[in-house]
């Protein structure tokens, strides 16, 4: 797709966006009015001054770290009385450990990682907090180029290949439910994280049991491409720009995007510990306000080329801006000759739809942890989510920066397999999958 074609699509989409926005009547129609008790609220402590003037916020080199970086670069943080120091981390395990120890005040972090720590299945148990959601969409599942010669281009053809190997006695060895040898190896970024859940869900939706018919490993996001180039795995699930980078480096192709699995799904969050929120509530609120401002800035399409240029820098993602920018704007190519404009591209605000910490989003990750045997019994799903997701604090912050709020703390979505998730019966949902641990 040439620059002129991109420009025409971008102009068209911007016109549609403006028409949609103008029809919202100050965004109240779709997102509801700000609660009267929240607007112009007086904080319980008598002052909204942050208890800490400097906060250390972690991030992993991924496109969806943009709001953390831009909050600092553009000075949105100082507007609310804090100075954000973005702190680049090598792995999600490092993020977990530094959050738990307090070395990081907060972090750009996998939704499922926060819940894994809360439940004691993603490391030592620690009461955690989700302050806001930072992004929707924008992850992907990449397969190594050697699959092309085997006729594999998507989940259906991968399932046929794995089934054929099983029929010929070449099913995975090393799992009690299967014999044979040499399973295909797939990487995710953290055992309870979003990428593990997207990968497992996608495989299972195509009839592949991820626990029984594949070999699963954990690899930090920035190391995915190098590891697949070295032949250490046959596919991976990770955030951008590493799927686009796999295509650019000629080692893989995009078999699915995460929005194919769940359109407008929750992805990264601003996470911290419950202890931090209790000790520094005004600081936590100030961080949310700063990140909401940054999220609106990043979500303005005319800013995205600038944002891609900034976050591509060595201090952040350390790659070429073009690898980031195309998919950030919704321009996709899959490495197989197909190109398209994805209307469910990575979003950072979307008039607050992205950022609200819906209880049902947190509960969904708990259902998947239960589905795959990470949780040995069903928790009280809603109670856990209500303790982790800081809905009241978020509402206060959103009201102050005039970000619209939804009327309810639950939402409904249909995933790739046609199953609807609305949080109404999480135990039945978790136990209702044909493929599970």
C-alpha angles and dihedrals in degrees: 000000000000126000093258092054091047090051093051092051092045092050091049093049092047090053090051090048092051092048090050093047094049089052094057095078095227089331091283096116097066102024102036131236123298108263110259092230091055099048111094089357121183110224118240093238091060094244136057094209110130114251089218122046096197126041129190109218119186127216140177119226098266133123091248091065085078099105093052091050096043093047086062099037095048096041097241088136095058090051087069099042101264136097114219117212108197109217118201114220131198100219144359089252088060090050090051094049094047093047092050093047093045095241086122117046091204139337149207094252145165112272092225092049091061091051092044091057091044090056095040094242098104096051134312111346116262129162106250140192135214108206097182143332113262103192149006126209125349104113126111149194114233127192127202118257093245088076090068090070089053092054095253117142103140145008095286095053091043090054091051091051094049091046091051091051089051091051091051093050094258097113117130121291123208097055119095092229097057143043130202130066148270107035119193112262122229127185131213128177105240130003096240096029133111096261092055090050094047091048094048093044093049094048093046092047086061094047098262117132103219094198096047107029104038139044112240127205136173120236128170113249099248090052098053099092095045092049094051090046087054091052096247093131142013098221144355145198115223143136126269142308091035096069090052089045091055089058093045091050091049097238104107151002136229111259095176141352121227089243087061086063097043120359111227093003122174112260127161123016138192098252134185139148125284087237091061092052091049094049098038109026095151091049091050090050091048091052091053092050092049093047092047089055090048092047091055090049093051092045091059101099094213088061097052098088089054092046091050090051092051099045092044088068122114092254090060126021098345101213140104115296092229092062088059102036103058097056091037086061091045097255107138135181119177102207090249097084099272121121128180145156108248113211090196093062122146112306128192105181116353092184090310097307089113098045105048110104097231112199090220090060092057091043091054092062090050090053090053092047086054092045093055096044098254087120113046095203138019114274125209089274100194095042092052092048093047089054095048104038109069097215097159094049091047092051090053092050095044091051091054094053094038098244109156118250129216121241094234137038093223130066137187129233139168116225132209094278093053093253114138120223118198103145094246098119109013096167093056091043093052092048097042100077119106091215114051140121 
